[in-house]
Amino acid sequence: MTDPIADFLVRLKNASRAKKAEFTVPYSKMKSEIARILKAEGYINDYELDSSTGRSELKIKTRFVNKSPAFVGIKRISRPGLRRYVGSEDIPRVLGGMGVAVLSTSKGILTGHDARRQKVGGELLAYIW
């Protein structure tokens, strides 16, 4: 697999559209931090680390509002073939502030709002709205 973050986001989108209550993805620290942001922003209900099998997996519990997914769209911005970096002044607002930009910064994985407030830039991973 060349892009595990895109795989995670696609699994989230597919599970939500298929109205699955939960799904699993292989564990990594970055996926865990993205799941933390998604939970804090209200796009998923919960996540937990499942080590009952031989390998560690993240178990994500999807969130629905009136039987539809809590988010409308997800877009992967930076990818292995074309990285996108932004400075703290250039962090885009997603749908005028209604969505979330997820960045990988020197201070960890942050939302666009938090990165702007801490005045750090970084790699623009994804937009979620």
KOLDRENKOL-953618 format. One record per residue: residue number from 1; residue in one letter; x, y, z of N, C-alpha, C, O in turn. Coordinates in nm, 2 decimals. Layout:
# KOLDRENKOL-953618
PT   num   residu   n_east   n_north     n_up   ca_east   ca_north    ca_up   c_east   c_north     c_up   o_east   o_north     o_up
PT   NUM        a        X         Y        Z         X          Y        Z        X         Y        Z        X         Y        Z
...
***
This chain:
# KOLDRENKOL-953618
PT   num   residu   n_east   n_north     n_up   ca_east   ca_north    ca_up   c_east   c_north     c_up   o_east   o_north     o_up
PT     1        m     0.09     -0.12     0.00      0.00       0.00     0.00     0.09      0.12     0.00     0.18      0.14     0.08
PT     2        t     0.07      0.21    -0.09      0.15       0.33    -0.10     0.10      0.45    -0.03     0.18      0.54     0.01
PT     3        d    -0.03      0.46     0.00     -0.08       0.57     0.08    -0.18      0.52     0.18    -0.30      0.52     0.16
PT     4        p    -0.13      0.49     0.30     -0.22       0.44     0.41    -0.32      0.55     0.46    -0.42      0.51     0.51
PT     5        i    -0.28      0.67     0.45     -0.38       0.78     0.50    -0.50      0.78     0.40    -0.61      0.79     0.45
PT     6        a    -0.47      0.78     0.27     -0.58       0.78     0.18    -0.67      0.65     0.20    -0.79      0.66     0.19
PT     7        d    -0.61      0.54     0.23     -0.68       0.42     0.25    -0.77      0.43     0.37    -0.89      0.39     0.37
PT     8        f    -0.72      0.49     0.48     -0.80       0.52     0.60    -0.92      0.61     0.57    -1.03      0.58     0.61
PT     9        l    -0.90      0.72     0.49     -1.01       0.81     0.46    -1.11      0.75     0.37    -1.23      0.77     0.39
PT    10        v    -1.07      0.66     0.28     -1.16       0.60     0.19    -1.24      0.49     0.26    -1.36      0.48     0.24
PT    11        r    -1.18      0.42     0.36     -1.25       0.33     0.44    -1.36      0.40     0.52    -1.47      0.34     0.54
PT    12        l    -1.32      0.51     0.58     -1.42       0.59     0.65    -1.54      0.63     0.57    -1.65      0.62     0.61
PT    13        k    -1.51      0.68     0.45     -1.61       0.73     0.36    -1.70      0.61     0.32    -1.82      0.63     0.31
PT    14        n    -1.64      0.50     0.28     -1.72       0.38     0.23    -1.80      0.33     0.35    -1.92      0.29     0.32
PT    15        a    -1.75      0.32     0.47     -1.82       0.26     0.58    -1.94      0.35     0.62    -2.05      0.30     0.65
PT    16        s    -1.92      0.48     0.61     -2.03       0.58     0.64    -2.14      0.57     0.53    -2.26      0.57     0.56
PT    17        r    -2.10      0.56     0.41     -2.20       0.55     0.30    -2.28      0.42     0.30    -2.39      0.41     0.26
PT    18        a    -2.21      0.31     0.35     -2.27       0.18     0.36    -2.35      0.17     0.49    -2.41      0.06     0.52
PT    19        k    -2.35      0.27     0.57     -2.42       0.28     0.70    -2.37      0.17     0.80    -2.44      0.11     0.87
PT    20        k    -2.24      0.14     0.80     -2.17       0.05     0.89    -2.16      0.12     1.02    -2.12      0.24     1.03
PT    21        a    -2.18      0.05     1.13     -2.17       0.11     1.26    -2.02      0.13     1.30    -1.99      0.22     1.37
PT    22        e    -1.94      0.03     1.26     -1.79       0.04     1.28    -1.71     -0.03     1.18    -1.76     -0.11     1.10
PT    23        f    -1.58      0.01     1.17     -1.49      -0.06     1.08    -1.35     -0.05     1.14    -1.33      0.02     1.23
PT    24        t    -1.26     -0.13     1.08     -1.13      -0.14     1.13    -1.03     -0.10     1.02    -1.05     -0.12     0.90
PT    25        v    -0.92     -0.05     1.07     -0.80      -0.01     0.98    -0.68     -0.05     1.05    -0.67     -0.06     1.18
PT    26        p    -0.57     -0.09     0.98     -0.44      -0.12     1.05    -0.39      0.00     1.12    -0.41      0.12     1.08
PT    27        y    -0.34     -0.02     1.24     -0.30       0.09     1.33    -0.17      0.15     1.29    -0.07      0.09     1.24
PT    28        s    -0.17      0.29     1.30     -0.04       0.37     1.29    -0.07      0.49     1.38    -0.18      0.53     1.41
PT    29        k     0.04      0.55     1.43      0.02       0.67     1.51    -0.05      0.78     1.44    -0.13      0.85     1.49
PT    30        m    -0.02      0.80     1.31     -0.08       0.91     1.23    -0.23      0.88     1.22    -0.31      0.98     1.23
PT    31        k    -0.27      0.76     1.19     -0.41       0.73     1.17    -0.48      0.75     1.31    -0.60      0.80     1.31
PT    32        s    -0.42      0.72     1.42     -0.47       0.74     1.55    -0.49      0.88     1.58    -0.59      0.92     1.64
PT    33        e    -0.40      0.97     1.54     -0.41       1.11     1.56    -0.52      1.17     1.47    -0.59      1.26     1.52
PT    34        i    -0.53      1.13     1.35     -0.64       1.17     1.26    -0.77      1.13     1.32    -0.87      1.21     1.32
PT    35        a    -0.78      1.01     1.37     -0.91       0.97     1.44    -0.94      1.05     1.56    -1.06      1.08     1.59
PT    36        r    -0.84      1.09     1.64     -0.86       1.18     1.75    -0.92      1.31     1.71    -1.01      1.37     1.77
PT    37        i    -0.87      1.37     1.60     -0.92       1.50     1.55    -1.06      1.48     1.50    -1.15      1.56     1.52
PT    38        l    -1.09      1.37     1.43     -1.22       1.34     1.38    -1.32      1.33     1.49    -1.44      1.37     1.48
PT    39        k    -1.28      1.27     1.60     -1.37       1.25     1.72    -1.39      1.39     1.78    -1.51      1.42     1.82
PT    40        a    -1.29      1.47     1.80     -1.30       1.60     1.86    -1.39      1.69     1.78    -1.46      1.77     1.84
PT    41        e    -1.38      1.68     1.65     -1.47       1.76     1.56    -1.61      1.71     1.54    -1.69      1.78     1.48
PT    42        g    -1.63      1.59     1.59     -1.77       1.53     1.58    -1.80      1.45     1.46    -1.92      1.43     1.43
PT    43        y    -1.70      1.41     1.38     -1.72       1.33     1.26    -1.73      1.18     1.28    -1.79      1.11     1.20
PT    44        i    -1.68      1.13     1.40     -1.69       0.99     1.43    -1.73      0.99     1.58    -1.71      1.09     1.65
PT    45        n    -1.79      0.88     1.62     -1.83       0.87     1.76    -1.72      0.83     1.85    -1.70      0.90     1.96
PT    46        d    -1.64      0.73     1.82     -1.53       0.69     1.90    -1.43      0.61     1.82    -1.46      0.57     1.71
PT    47        y    -1.31      0.58     1.88     -1.21       0.50     1.82    -1.14      0.43     1.93    -1.13      0.48     2.04
PT    48        e    -1.09      0.31     1.91     -1.01       0.24     2.01    -0.91      0.15     1.94    -0.92      0.11     1.83
PT    49        l    -0.80      0.12     2.01     -0.69       0.03     1.97    -0.73     -0.11     2.00    -0.76     -0.14     2.12
PT    50        d    -0.74     -0.20     1.90     -0.77      -0.34     1.92    -0.65     -0.42     1.89    -0.61     -0.43     1.78
PT    51        s    -0.60     -0.49     2.00     -0.48      -0.57     1.98    -0.51     -0.72     2.00    -0.42     -0.80     2.03
PT    52        s    -0.64     -0.75     2.00     -0.68      -0.89     2.03    -0.63     -0.99     1.92    -0.60     -1.11     1.95
PT    53        t    -0.61     -0.95     1.80     -0.56      -1.03     1.69    -0.41     -1.02     1.70    -0.35     -0.95     1.78
PT    54        g    -0.34     -1.08     1.61     -0.19      -1.07     1.60    -0.14     -0.93     1.57    -0.02     -0.90     1.62
PT    55        r    -0.21     -0.85     1.50     -0.16      -0.71     1.47    -0.26     -0.61     1.53    -0.38     -0.64     1.55
PT    56        s    -0.21     -0.49     1.55     -0.29      -0.39     1.61    -0.38     -0.32     1.50    -0.33     -0.30     1.39
PT    57        e    -0.50     -0.29     1.54     -0.59      -0.23     1.45    -0.67     -0.12     1.52    -0.69     -0.13     1.65
PT    58        l    -0.71     -0.02     1.45     -0.80       0.09     1.50    -0.94      0.05     1.47    -0.97      0.02     1.36
PT    59        k    -1.02      0.05     1.57     -1.17       0.02     1.55    -1.24      0.16     1.56    -1.24      0.22     1.67
PT    60        i    -1.30      0.20     1.45     -1.36       0.33     1.44    -1.51      0.31     1.44    -1.57      0.23     1.37
PT    61        k    -1.58      0.39     1.53     -1.73       0.38     1.53    -1.78      0.51     1.46    -1.75      0.62     1.50
PT    62        t    -1.85      0.48     1.35     -1.89       0.59     1.27    -2.01      0.67     1.33    -2.08      0.61     1.42
PT    63        r    -2.03      0.79     1.29     -2.14       0.87     1.35    -2.24      0.91     1.24    -2.20      0.94     1.13
PT    64        f    -2.36      0.90     1.27     -2.47       0.94     1.18    -2.56      1.04     1.24    -2.58      1.04     1.36
PT    65        v    -2.61      1.14     1.16     -2.70       1.24     1.20    -2.82      1.23     1.11    -2.82      1.25     0.99
PT    66        n    -2.94      1.19     1.17     -3.06       1.17     1.09    -3.04      1.06     0.98    -3.08      1.08     0.87
PT    67        k    -2.97      0.95     1.01     -2.95       0.84     0.92    -2.86      0.87     0.81    -2.85      0.80     0.71
PT    68        s    -2.79      0.98     0.81     -2.69       1.02     0.71    -2.55      1.04     0.78    -2.55      1.08     0.90
PT    69        p    -2.44      1.02     0.71     -2.31       1.04     0.77    -2.29      1.18     0.83    -2.35      1.27     0.78
PT    70        a    -2.21      1.19     0.93     -2.19       1.32     1.00    -2.11      1.41     0.91    -2.10      1.53     0.94
PT    71        f    -2.04      1.36     0.81     -1.97       1.45     0.72    -2.02      1.43     0.57    -2.08      1.33     0.54
PT    72        v    -2.00      1.53     0.49     -2.05       1.53     0.35    -1.94      1.48     0.26    -1.96      1.40     0.17
PT    73        g    -1.81      1.52     0.29     -1.70       1.48     0.20    -1.57      1.48     0.26    -1.55      1.55     0.37
PT    74        i    -1.48      1.41     0.20     -1.34       1.40     0.25    -1.25      1.41     0.12    -1.28      1.34     0.02
PT    75        k    -1.15      1.49     0.13     -1.06       1.50     0.02    -0.91      1.49     0.06    -0.87      1.57     0.15
PT    76        r    -0.84      1.40     0.01     -0.70       1.39     0.04    -0.62      1.49    -0.04    -0.64      1.49    -0.16
PT    77        i    -0.54      1.58     0.02     -0.48       1.68    -0.05    -0.33      1.64    -0.08    -0.30      1.63    -0.20
PT    78        s    -0.25      1.63     0.02     -0.11       1.59     0.00    -0.11      1.44    -0.02    -0.17      1.36     0.05
PT    79        r    -0.03      1.39    -0.12     -0.02       1.25    -0.15     0.12      1.22    -0.17     0.21      1.31    -0.19
PT    80        p     0.16      1.09    -0.18      0.30       1.05    -0.19     0.36      1.11    -0.32     0.48      1.14    -0.32
PT    81        g     0.29      1.12    -0.43      0.35       1.17    -0.55     0.35      1.32    -0.56     0.43      1.38    -0.64
PT    82        l     0.28      1.39    -0.48      0.27       1.54    -0.48     0.24      1.59    -0.34     0.12      1.60    -0.30
PT    83        r     0.34      1.63    -0.27      0.32       1.68    -0.13     0.28      1.83    -0.14     0.32      1.90    -0.22
PT    84        r     0.19      1.86    -0.05      0.14       2.00    -0.04     0.18      2.06     0.10     0.13      2.01     0.20
PT    85        y     0.26      2.16     0.10      0.30       2.22     0.23     0.24      2.37     0.23     0.24      2.43     0.13
PT    86        v     0.20      2.41     0.35      0.15       2.55     0.36     0.21      2.61     0.49     0.24      2.54     0.58
PT    87        g     0.23      2.74     0.48      0.27       2.82     0.60     0.15      2.85     0.69     0.04      2.83     0.65
PT    88        s     0.18      2.90     0.80      0.07       2.93     0.90    -0.03      3.03     0.84    -0.14      3.03     0.88
PT    89        e     0.02      3.13     0.76     -0.07       3.23     0.71    -0.15      3.18     0.59    -0.25      3.24     0.55
PT    90        d    -0.10      3.07     0.53     -0.16       3.02     0.40    -0.26      2.90     0.43    -0.30      2.84     0.33
PT    91        i    -0.28      2.86     0.55     -0.37       2.75     0.58    -0.51      2.78     0.53    -0.57      2.88     0.58
PT    92        p    -0.57      2.70     0.44     -0.70       2.73     0.39    -0.81      2.71     0.49    -0.80      2.62     0.57
PT    93        r    -0.92      2.78     0.47     -1.04       2.76     0.55    -1.13      2.67     0.46    -1.15      2.70     0.34
PT    94        v    -1.18      2.56     0.52     -1.26       2.47     0.44    -1.41      2.51     0.45    -1.46      2.52     0.56
PT    95        l    -1.47      2.54     0.34     -1.61       2.58     0.34    -1.63      2.70     0.43    -1.73      2.71     0.50
PT    96        g    -1.54      2.80     0.43     -1.56       2.92     0.51    -1.56      2.89     0.66    -1.62      2.97     0.73
PT    97        g    -1.49      2.79     0.70     -1.48       2.75     0.84    -1.57      2.64     0.89    -1.57      2.60     1.00
PT    98        m    -1.66      2.59     0.80     -1.75       2.49     0.83    -1.69      2.35     0.83    -1.74      2.26     0.89
PT    99        g    -1.58      2.33     0.76     -1.51       2.21     0.75    -1.38      2.22     0.83    -1.35      2.31     0.89
PT   100        v    -1.30      2.11     0.81     -1.17       2.10     0.89    -1.06      2.07     0.79    -1.07      1.98     0.71
PT   101        a    -0.95      2.14     0.80     -0.82       2.10     0.73    -0.74      2.03     0.83    -0.72      2.08     0.95
PT   102        v    -0.68      1.91     0.79     -0.59       1.84     0.88    -0.45      1.85     0.83    -0.42      1.83     0.72
PT   103        l    -0.36      1.89     0.92     -0.22       1.92     0.89    -0.13      1.83     0.97    -0.16      1.80     1.09
PT   104        s    -0.02      1.79     0.92      0.09       1.73     0.99     0.20      1.84     1.01     0.26      1.88     0.92
PT   105        t     0.22      1.88     1.14      0.31       1.99     1.17     0.42      1.94     1.26     0.42      1.82     1.29
PT   106        s     0.51      2.03     1.29      0.62       1.99     1.38     0.57      1.97     1.53     0.63      1.91     1.61
PT   107        k     0.44      2.01     1.55      0.38       2.00     1.68     0.28      1.88     1.68     0.20      1.87     1.78
PT   108        g     0.28      1.80     1.58      0.19       1.69     1.57     0.08      1.71     1.47     0.09      1.81     1.39
PT   109        i    -0.02      1.62     1.46     -0.13       1.64     1.37    -0.23      1.74     1.43    -0.27      1.72     1.54
PT   110        l    -0.26      1.84     1.36     -0.34       1.95     1.41    -0.45      1.98     1.31    -0.44      1.95     1.19
PT   111        t    -0.56      2.04     1.35     -0.66       2.10     1.26    -0.60      2.23     1.21    -0.50      2.29     1.26
PT   112        g    -0.66      2.28     1.10     -0.61       2.41     1.04    -0.63      2.52     1.14    -0.54      2.61     1.15
PT   113        h    -0.74      2.52     1.22     -0.76       2.63     1.32    -0.66      2.63     1.43    -0.60      2.73     1.46
PT   114        d    -0.62      2.51     1.48     -0.52       2.50     1.58    -0.38      2.54     1.53    -0.31      2.60     1.60
PT   115        a    -0.35      2.49     1.41     -0.22       2.53     1.35    -0.21      2.68     1.33    -0.10      2.74     1.35
PT   116        r    -0.32      2.74     1.28     -0.32       2.89     1.26    -0.30      2.96     1.40    -0.22      3.06     1.40
PT   117        r    -0.36      2.91     1.50     -0.35       2.97     1.63    -0.21      2.95     1.69    -0.16      3.05     1.76
PT   118        q    -0.15      2.84     1.67     -0.01       2.81     1.72     0.09      2.87     1.62     0.21      2.86     1.65
PT   119        k     0.05      2.92     1.51      0.14       2.98     1.41     0.25      2.88     1.36     0.36      2.91     1.36
PT   120        v     0.20      2.76     1.32      0.28       2.66     1.26     0.22      2.62     1.13     0.10      2.60     1.12
PT   121        g     0.30      2.59     1.03      0.26       2.54     0.91     0.30      2.39     0.90     0.35      2.34     0.99
PT   122        g     0.27      2.33     0.78      0.31       2.19     0.77     0.25      2.13     0.64     0.21      2.20     0.55
PT   123        e     0.24      2.00     0.64      0.19       1.93     0.53     0.04      1.92     0.54    -0.02      1.88     0.64
PT   124        l    -0.03      1.96     0.44     -0.18       1.96     0.43    -0.23      1.82     0.39    -0.22      1.79     0.28
PT   125        l    -0.28      1.75     0.49     -0.31       1.61     0.47    -0.45      1.59     0.40    -0.46      1.53     0.30
PT   126        a    -0.55      1.66     0.45     -0.69       1.63     0.40    -0.78      1.74     0.44    -0.76      1.82     0.54
PT   127        y    -0.89      1.75     0.37     -1.01       1.84     0.40    -1.12      1.75     0.44    -1.14      1.64     0.37
PT   128        i    -1.20      1.78     0.54     -1.32       1.71     0.58    -1.43      1.81     0.60    -1.41      1.91     0.68
PT   129        w    -1.54      1.79     0.54     -1.65       1.88     0.56    -1.78      1.81     0.57    -1.89      1.87     0.58
***
